[in-house]
Amino acid sequence: MKKTIFLSLVILISFSVTVSGQITSTIQGNLSDLVIDENSDFYIRYVNTADFPGNFIINSFYYTDKEEGWPYGTGFEITHTNRTTPLWYIKINGDFGPHTINLVDLNSDDKSDLFFFVGGEDLFSTYAYKADYDFDLNSDFDEKNFQLVYSNKNHYAVLIRPDSSLTPIIMGSESTSSYGLSCSEIPYDYETREEYLLNIDPKIKARIFDKYFELTKGLDQYNFHYGMPNSYPLINSFILDPIKLTSVSDNESIDVTHKFPEDISWRIGILKEIKSTASEHCNNKIDMLIEHYKKFLD
């Protein structure tokens, strides 16, 4: 098996309409000429540069349309100390920019793929791009040097590596909406009706934490922690969501949930234990989840 290389960079960017509206001139900073030249209709403002192992560099920037003020947003370029042009860059329209940007080999080809989040407040998105540049890093700039292979606009997915997997797996929710520990289909319903909030016995919660760290191993540094070190493993475990496990192969992502029956069986077992102290409203949701998971074991 090829050695898997994990490189990471974390950039937390606060972005708002007010800040964007103040961009009335271009400040190139460390940005490449290519980004400036290809976006002549935009004011581009350099934000910062981050260096990390492998001599890769990421330069981040704000942008706003010179005439209309829209689109505006946040972007970043990926380059290398041996290059004069970037390998790739992206612009993301809107108030919320990319954060927790990671370069991590997702398919054991010894190239650093791109995995990052976009969002803030109640918006959560995850993106994975497969690296398709030359090993010698002499590839010309090309938007195909990183190709989108996974995305969702519902939650922050989690990188795990079960014992039976040689590559990282992207764990997320199969549902189009993820409500954490709420047993209701109405977001934040538990704030007014406590019976819709799932309460988990501390001993069971500790076992969920143990399972989370067992699955994430050295990958947890790439996952989002929500600024809550004592509770994020529970959020990232998707206990009340039908999970979907995805692997990256070639230039596509593949649903591999059915390939990990041991992890599905664990979820069924832990849900049965949680149900013993859950409210009736939560019991209904738990029963539905258990039946859903049983289909993977047939």
HUNOR-V803308 format. One record per backbone hydrogen bond with DSSP energy under -1.0 kcal/mol. NH is the residue of the N-H (numbers start at 0). CO is the residue of the C=O. Records with the same first field share a line. If there is no record, write none. Layout:
BEGIN
NH = CO, CO
END
This chain:
BEGIN
6 = 102
8 = 100
19 = 15
20 = 16
22 = 19
23 = 21
26 = 43
30 = 27
35 = 31
36 = 32
37 = 33
41 = 38
42 = 63
44 = 61
45 = 26
46 = 59
49 = 57
51 = 55
56 = 78
57 = 49
58 = 76
59 = 47
60 = 74
61 = 44
62 = 72
63 = 42
64 = 70
65 = 40
72 = 62
73 = 91
74 = 60
75 = 89
76 = 58
77 = 87
78 = 56
80 = 54
82 = 79
86 = 77
87 = 77
89 = 75
91 = 73
93 = 71
98 = 116
101 = 114
103 = 112
104 = 4
113 = 128
114 = 101
115 = 126
116 = 98
117 = 124
118 = 96
119 = 122
122 = 119
124 = 117
125 = 151
126 = 115
127 = 149
128 = 113
129 = 146
131 = 144
136 = 133
141 = 86
144 = 141
146 = 129
148 = 127
149 = 127
151 = 125
157 = 170
159 = 168
160 = 214
164 = 161
168 = 159
169 = 245
170 = 157
171 = 243
173 = 241
181 = 178
182 = 195
188 = 185
190 = 187
191 = 188
192 = 188
195 = 192
196 = 193
197 = 180
204 = 200
205 = 201
206 = 202
207 = 203
208 = 204
209 = 205
210 = 206
211 = 207
212 = 208
213 = 209
214 = 210
215 = 211
216 = 212
218 = 215
221 = 218
222 = 219
227 = 224
230 = 227
231 = 227
233 = 230
234 = 230
235 = 231
237 = 234
240 = 237
243 = 171
245 = 169
246 = 253
248 = 251
251 = 248
253 = 246
255 = 244
258 = 255
259 = 256
263 = 259
264 = 260
265 = 261
266 = 262
267 = 263
268 = 264
269 = 265
270 = 266
271 = 267
272 = 268
273 = 269
274 = 270
276 = 273
282 = 278
283 = 279
284 = 280
285 = 281
286 = 282
287 = 283
288 = 284
289 = 285
290 = 286
291 = 287
292 = 288
293 = 289
295 = 292
296 = 293
END
